[in-house]
């Protein structure tokens, strides 16, 4: 099949889980800053609706980070249409695998180390950890064709072992094996890719939106989407920044 690659000066980005929440805010900001953005969405209809609201440089793409076939198909489409990828934002994430609508307190209680369901751990880690590895590995050939490739993994302050292990940390009671530890693992994955790809000039960073009101926490977060998305957006747009960093709304976070 002949390549139909479109030559463009515009940077090309892929944002997973971009049909709603922080991912959608990131996609909007990228388009506003001149990017062509693929909005990854498990359900294509949801992605198409979100893309239509953003504008012509937003493109819906069906992408389930737990399904290798959809990952491969998404990467193949981007390669066919633009031949490269300048920015990958691994935003797709889930907080739990239980009944929807539960309070944050109920979700946290079910994630305690002493009573956690291994099935729930596997389900959440499949998206939050293994999905990130799968998408990143699949996208690397396209990122290597960019002159300023970056990867941003949307993490959480709850993943910081240094912070959580401090007796003065207010969030200690919220550290569980399902969600919080998945973000600790994601941070380790971020650092592993950062160390490996630094020699190729590809930057990899983790960014926390803070406690943002999204479907992830049943909209119980204290920060608005706009406020919570600022730091991931800043990191995503920063072409000359560091690599191997972990930041949040108030600056650098400890691993």
C-alpha positions as CSV (number, residue, x, y, z in Angstrom):
1,X,0.0,0.0,0.0
2,X,1.3,3.4,-0.9
3,X,2.0,5.8,1.9
4,X,-0.4,8.7,2.1
5,X,1.7,10.6,4.6
6,X,0.8,14.3,4.8
7,X,3.7,16.7,5.0
8,X,3.2,19.2,7.7
9,X,5.1,21.7,9.8
10,X,2.6,21.3,12.6
11,X,3.6,19.0,15.5
12,X,1.6,15.8,15.8
13,X,0.4,14.5,19.2
14,X,-1.4,11.4,20.5
15,X,-3.3,11.7,23.7
16,X,-4.8,8.5,25.2
17,X,-8.1,8.8,27.1
18,X,-8.7,12.1,25.5
19,X,-12.5,12.1,25.1
20,X,-13.1,13.5,28.6
21,X,-11.4,14.9,31.7
22,X,-7.8,15.9,31.9
23,X,-7.0,14.2,28.6
24,X,-9.6,16.3,26.8
25,X,-8.2,19.5,28.3
26,X,-4.7,18.6,27.2
27,X,-6.0,17.9,23.7
28,X,-7.8,21.3,23.6
29,X,-4.6,23.1,24.7
30,X,-2.4,21.3,22.2
31,X,-4.7,22.1,19.3
32,X,-4.9,25.8,20.5
33,X,-1.1,25.8,20.3
34,X,-0.9,24.6,16.7
35,X,-0.8,20.8,17.2
36,X,-2.6,18.2,15.2
37,X,-4.0,16.0,17.9
38,X,-5.2,12.4,17.8
39,X,-7.8,11.9,20.6
40,X,-7.5,8.3,21.7
41,X,-10.8,6.9,22.9
42,X,-11.9,3.4,23.7
43,X,-15.3,4.1,22.1
44,X,-14.8,5.9,18.8
45,X,-18.1,7.7,19.0
46,X,-17.1,9.4,22.2
47,X,-13.8,10.4,20.6
48,X,-15.5,11.8,17.5
49,X,-17.9,13.9,19.6
50,X,-15.0,15.3,21.6
51,X,-12.9,16.0,18.5
52,X,-15.9,17.8,16.8
53,X,-16.1,20.1,19.8
54,X,-12.4,21.0,19.6
55,X,-12.0,21.6,15.9
56,X,-10.5,20.4,12.6
57,X,-7.0,19.7,14.0
58,X,-8.5,17.2,16.5
59,X,-8.8,13.7,15.1
60,X,-10.7,10.9,16.9
61,X,-8.9,7.5,16.9
62,X,-10.1,4.3,18.5
63,X,-7.6,3.2,21.1
64,X,-8.0,0.9,24.0
65,X,-4.7,0.8,25.8
66,X,-5.4,-2.8,27.0
67,X,-5.9,-4.0,23.5
68,X,-2.8,-4.4,21.4
69,X,-4.7,-4.6,18.1
70,X,-6.2,-1.2,18.6
71,X,-2.8,0.2,19.7
72,X,-1.1,-1.2,16.6
73,X,-4.0,0.1,14.3
74,X,-3.8,3.6,15.9
75,X,0.0,3.8,15.3
76,X,-0.3,2.5,11.8
77,X,-2.9,5.2,11.0
78,X,-0.7,8.0,12.4
79,X,2.2,6.7,10.4
80,X,0.2,6.5,7.2
81,X,-1.2,10.1,7.7
82,X,1.8,12.0,9.1
83,X,4.7,9.6,9.2
84,X,5.9,10.7,12.7
85,X,4.8,11.5,16.2
86,X,6.2,14.5,18.1
87,X,4.3,14.0,21.4
88,X,2.7,11.1,23.2
89,X,0.6,11.8,26.3
90,X,-0.2,8.6,28.2
91,X,-3.3,9.9,30.0
92,X,-5.7,7.0,30.0
93,X,-6.3,5.7,33.5
94,X,-8.8,4.1,35.8
95,X,-9.2,4.4,39.5
96,X,-10.9,1.1,40.2
97,X,-12.7,-1.8,38.6
98,X,-15.7,-1.9,40.9
99,X,-19.2,-0.5,40.7
100,X,-19.4,3.0,39.2
101,X,-20.5,5.8,41.4
102,X,-18.8,4.8,44.5
103,X,-17.3,7.5,46.7
104,X,-13.6,8.0,46.9
105,X,-13.7,6.7,50.5
106,X,-15.4,3.5,49.3
107,X,-12.8,3.0,46.6
108,X,-9.9,3.6,48.9
109,X,-11.3,1.2,51.5
110,X,-11.5,-1.6,48.8
111,X,-7.9,-1.0,47.9
112,X,-6.3,-1.6,51.3
113,X,-3.4,-4.1,51.2
114,X,-5.1,-6.3,53.7
115,X,-8.3,-6.9,51.7
116,X,-7.6,-5.9,48.1
117,X,-9.0,-8.0,45.3
118,X,-6.2,-9.2,43.0
119,X,-8.6,-9.1,40.1
120,X,-9.1,-5.4,40.7
121,X,-5.4,-4.8,41.0
122,X,-4.8,-6.6,37.7
123,X,-7.6,-4.7,35.9
124,X,-6.4,-1.2,37.1
125,X,-2.7,-2.0,36.5
126,X,-3.6,-3.3,33.0
127,X,-4.6,0.2,32.0
128,X,-2.5,2.4,34.3
129,X,0.8,0.5,33.9
130,X,0.9,-2.2,31.3
131,X,-1.1,0.0,28.9
132,X,1.4,2.8,29.1
133,X,4.3,0.4,28.4
134,X,2.4,-1.1,25.4
135,X,1.4,2.3,23.8
136,X,4.9,3.8,24.4
137,X,6.7,0.8,22.8
138,X,4.3,0.8,19.8
139,X,4.7,4.6,19.3
140,X,8.5,4.7,19.6
141,X,9.3,4.1,15.9
142,X,7.2,7.2,15.1
143,X,8.6,9.3,18.0
144,X,12.1,8.5,16.7
145,X,11.2,10.3,13.5
146,X,10.6,13.5,15.3
147,X,13.3,16.1,15.9
148,X,11.8,17.0,19.4
149,X,10.0,13.9,20.7
150,X,8.5,13.9,24.1
151,X,6.4,11.5,26.2
152,X,4.3,12.7,29.1
153,X,2.8,10.2,31.5
154,X,-0.1,11.6,33.6
155,X,0.6,10.4,37.1
156,X,-0.5,11.3,40.6
157,X,1.1,12.6,43.8
158,X,-0.3,9.5,45.5
159,X,2.4,7.6,43.6
160,X,5.2,9.4,45.5
161,X,6.7,6.9,48.0
162,X,8.8,9.7,49.5
163,X,5.7,11.9,50.2
164,X,3.4,9.0,51.3
165,X,6.0,7.6,53.7
166,X,6.3,11.0,55.5
167,X,4.3,10.8,58.8
168,X,3.1,14.4,58.1
169,X,1.6,13.5,54.7
170,X,-2.1,14.1,54.7
171,X,-2.7,11.5,52.0
172,X,-1.2,8.5,53.8
173,X,-4.6,7.0,54.5
174,X,-5.3,7.1,50.7
175,X,-2.4,4.9,49.7
176,X,-3.6,1.6,48.4
177,X,-2.4,-1.2,46.1
178,X,-5.0,-0.6,43.4
179,X,-4.7,3.0,42.2
180,X,-2.0,4.7,44.2
181,X,0.5,1.9,43.8
182,X,-0.3,1.8,40.1
183,X,0.9,5.4,39.9
184,X,4.1,4.4,41.8
185,X,4.7,1.7,39.2
186,X,3.9,4.2,36.4
187,X,6.6,6.5,37.8
188,X,9.1,3.7,37.8
189,X,8.1,3.0,34.2
190,X,8.5,6.7,33.4
191,X,12.0,6.8,34.8
192,X,13.0,3.5,33.1
193,X,12.0,4.9,29.7
194,X,13.6,8.3,30.4
195,X,16.9,6.7,31.2
196,X,16.7,4.4,28.2
197,X,15.6,7.1,25.7
198,X,17.8,10.0,26.9
199,X,20.6,8.7,24.7
200,X,18.2,9.2,21.7
201,X,17.1,12.6,22.7
202,X,13.6,11.6,23.6
203,X,12.3,13.2,26.7
204,X,10.0,11.3,29.2
205,X,8.4,13.0,32.1
206,X,5.6,12.3,34.6
207,X,3.1,15.0,35.6
208,X,0.3,15.0,38.3
209,X,-2.8,17.1,37.7
210,X,-3.4,17.3,41.5
211,X,-6.7,16.4,43.0
212,X,-8.9,17.3,40.0
213,X,-12.6,16.7,39.8
214,X,-13.0,14.1,37.1
215,X,-14.9,10.8,36.5
216,X,-11.8,9.1,37.9
217,X,-12.8,10.2,41.4
218,X,-16.5,10.5,40.9
219,X,-16.0,14.3,40.5
220,X,-15.1,14.6,44.2
221,X,-11.8,16.3,43.4
222,X,-11.2,19.8,44.8
223,X,-9.6,21.4,41.7
224,X,-11.4,22.2,38.5
225,X,-10.4,20.6,35.2
226,X,-8.9,23.8,34.0
227,X,-6.7,24.2,37.1
228,X,-5.8,20.5,37.3
229,X,-4.8,20.3,33.7
230,X,-2.3,23.2,33.7
231,X,0.8,21.3,34.8
232,X,0.4,18.4,32.4
233,X,-0.3,20.9,29.6
234,X,2.8,22.9,30.5
235,X,5.0,19.8,30.5
236,X,3.4,18.6,27.2
237,X,4.1,21.9,25.5
238,X,7.7,22.2,26.8
239,X,10.0,21.2,24.0
240,X,13.2,22.3,25.7
241,X,12.6,21.0,29.2
242,X,14.2,18.3,31.3
243,X,13.7,14.6,31.1
244,X,13.1,12.1,33.9
245,X,11.1,14.7,36.0
246,X,8.0,14.3,38.1
247,X,6.0,17.4,38.7
248,X,2.7,18.6,40.1
249,X,0.7,21.8,40.3
250,X,3.1,23.2,42.9
251,X,6.3,22.2,41.2
252,X,8.7,19.2,41.5
253,X,7.5,16.1,43.3
254,X,9.7,13.5,45.0
255,X,9.6,10.0,43.5
